[in-house]
Amino acid sequence: MNANLIGASVGLVVAAADFALLRLLASRVELDETKRVLNITGLSQFVLLPIVGWFVAPLFAGE
């Protein structure tokens, strides 16, 4: 595996953990707007963090 794939997979793992924590936080909030924003933020990170990991990991690996 090259650094790009490792970075993307690490980004996906971090996004999954953050999504779980944001869902937990959304269950404790009373306002519907805040719940919706937390859920959208968690879902958007499934796209953004692997893309960022794809481009940043080779910079740290020196490739």
Backbone bond lengths (Angstrom), bond angles and torsions (degrees), N, CA, C in turn:
res aa  C-N    CA-C-N  psi(-1)  N-CA   C-N-CA  omega(-1)  CA-C   N-CA-C  phi
1 M - - - 1.445 - - 1.526 109.59 -
2 N 1.281 114.78 137.94 1.456 117.67 177.50 1.528 110.48 -91.22
3 A 1.305 115.25 175.40 1.466 120.43 -174.91 1.531 111.97 -64.92
4 N 1.323 117.58 -30.69 1.465 119.41 179.69 1.523 111.28 -62.23
5 L 1.318 116.79 -46.61 1.465 120.49 -178.67 1.522 111.59 -68.38
6 I 1.308 116.71 -37.03 1.462 119.80 177.79 1.525 110.15 -64.82
7 G 1.318 116.99 -43.67 1.462 120.90 178.51 1.513 112.50 -63.26
8 A 1.332 116.76 -40.55 1.460 119.97 178.88 1.523 111.33 -67.49
9 S 1.329 117.13 -38.86 1.468 119.24 179.94 1.527 111.29 -71.01
10 V 1.311 117.67 -36.27 1.466 120.06 175.15 1.527 110.12 -65.44
11 G 1.312 117.05 -40.21 1.460 120.90 176.12 1.520 112.15 -61.98
12 L 1.327 116.60 -37.19 1.458 120.28 178.43 1.523 111.66 -68.98
13 V 1.328 117.49 -38.27 1.470 121.13 177.79 1.525 110.36 -66.52
14 V 1.317 116.85 -43.26 1.466 120.51 178.14 1.524 110.53 -64.31
15 A 1.330 117.15 -39.07 1.466 120.55 178.38 1.524 111.05 -64.69
16 A 1.327 117.52 -39.01 1.468 120.37 179.05 1.526 110.93 -65.71
17 A 1.324 116.83 -42.38 1.468 120.11 178.87 1.531 110.81 -65.70
18 D 1.320 116.24 -42.28 1.461 119.89 179.63 1.521 111.04 -67.40
19 F 1.330 117.43 -36.89 1.465 121.06 177.31 1.526 110.37 -61.93
20 A 1.325 116.51 -42.35 1.468 119.58 179.30 1.529 110.72 -63.96
21 L 1.312 117.23 -42.25 1.461 120.22 179.56 1.533 112.03 -68.17
22 L 1.318 116.83 -37.98 1.462 119.37 177.89 1.525 111.63 -68.88
23 R 1.329 117.84 -35.14 1.469 120.49 175.48 1.530 110.66 -65.93
24 L 1.324 116.09 -38.51 1.460 120.13 176.88 1.525 110.45 -63.55
25 L 1.310 116.37 -43.14 1.457 120.68 177.57 1.524 111.33 -65.42
26 A 1.326 117.26 -39.42 1.468 120.54 -179.82 1.520 111.68 -65.22
27 S 1.315 117.13 -29.54 1.460 119.08 179.22 1.530 111.99 -72.14
28 R 1.321 117.46 -18.62 1.459 120.87 -178.37 1.526 113.15 -97.03
29 V 1.326 117.08 -9.52 1.460 121.68 -177.65 1.526 109.01 -89.62
30 E 1.311 116.09 144.96 1.462 120.14 -177.19 1.530 113.67 -91.01
31 L 1.310 118.38 -32.34 1.460 120.97 -175.99 1.531 111.30 -76.60
32 D 1.321 116.17 132.09 1.465 120.72 -179.13 1.527 112.38 -66.13
33 E 1.324 116.66 -35.48 1.461 120.05 179.72 1.524 110.72 -64.51
34 T 1.316 116.39 -40.49 1.459 120.48 179.61 1.518 110.65 -67.22
35 K 1.324 117.88 -39.85 1.464 121.22 176.95 1.524 110.80 -60.38
36 R 1.328 115.65 -43.42 1.458 119.86 -179.48 1.520 111.53 -64.55
37 V 1.326 117.18 -42.29 1.463 120.89 179.56 1.527 110.79 -64.66
38 L 1.319 118.06 -41.63 1.460 120.56 178.33 1.519 111.75 -64.56
39 N 1.319 117.59 -39.59 1.459 120.59 178.05 1.524 112.14 -67.54
40 I 1.323 117.46 -41.40 1.461 120.84 178.25 1.521 110.40 -65.77
41 T 1.319 117.12 -39.24 1.463 120.81 178.22 1.523 110.89 -62.61
42 G 1.324 116.83 -44.10 1.460 120.31 178.76 1.511 112.52 -63.13
43 L 1.322 117.26 -41.05 1.464 120.30 179.35 1.527 112.34 -70.42
44 S 1.312 117.31 -36.79 1.465 119.22 -179.66 1.524 111.75 -67.87
45 Q 1.314 117.16 -26.39 1.454 119.33 179.24 1.521 112.56 -71.56
46 F 1.336 118.03 -20.91 1.459 120.18 174.50 1.525 111.36 -66.15
47 V 1.315 117.08 -22.16 1.459 120.89 177.08 1.526 110.46 -94.56
48 L 1.317 116.56 -45.10 1.457 120.64 -171.10 1.535 113.91 -73.37
49 L 1.323 118.01 -45.13 1.462 119.56 -174.48 1.526 113.66 -66.71
50 P 1.345 121.01 -40.36 1.472 117.71 174.16 1.532 113.46 -64.26
51 I 1.332 117.05 -34.24 1.469 119.01 177.62 1.523 110.39 -66.45
52 V 1.320 116.92 -43.58 1.467 120.46 178.06 1.528 110.11 -63.38
53 G 1.336 116.99 -42.38 1.460 120.31 177.98 1.514 112.90 -62.44
54 W 1.335 116.77 -35.17 1.464 121.72 179.18 1.531 111.04 -61.03
55 F 1.324 116.64 -39.27 1.455 120.19 -176.60 1.531 113.76 -90.88
56 V 1.330 117.91 -27.60 1.469 120.47 -175.16 1.526 111.71 -86.10
57 A 1.317 118.40 -34.92 1.470 121.43 -175.66 1.526 112.90 -58.96
58 P 1.337 120.92 -41.44 1.453 118.47 177.08 1.523 113.66 -64.44
59 L 1.323 117.15 -26.05 1.470 119.31 176.80 1.528 110.61 -67.69
60 F 1.331 116.77 -38.58 1.459 119.64 178.19 1.526 111.72 -75.75
61 A 1.323 117.23 -31.38 1.460 120.49 -178.47 1.530 111.57 -81.31
62 G 1.298 118.14 -14.89 1.446 121.33 178.50 1.521 113.59 81.74
63 E 1.302 116.60 23.37 1.484 119.43 179.23 1.498 111.55 -91.39
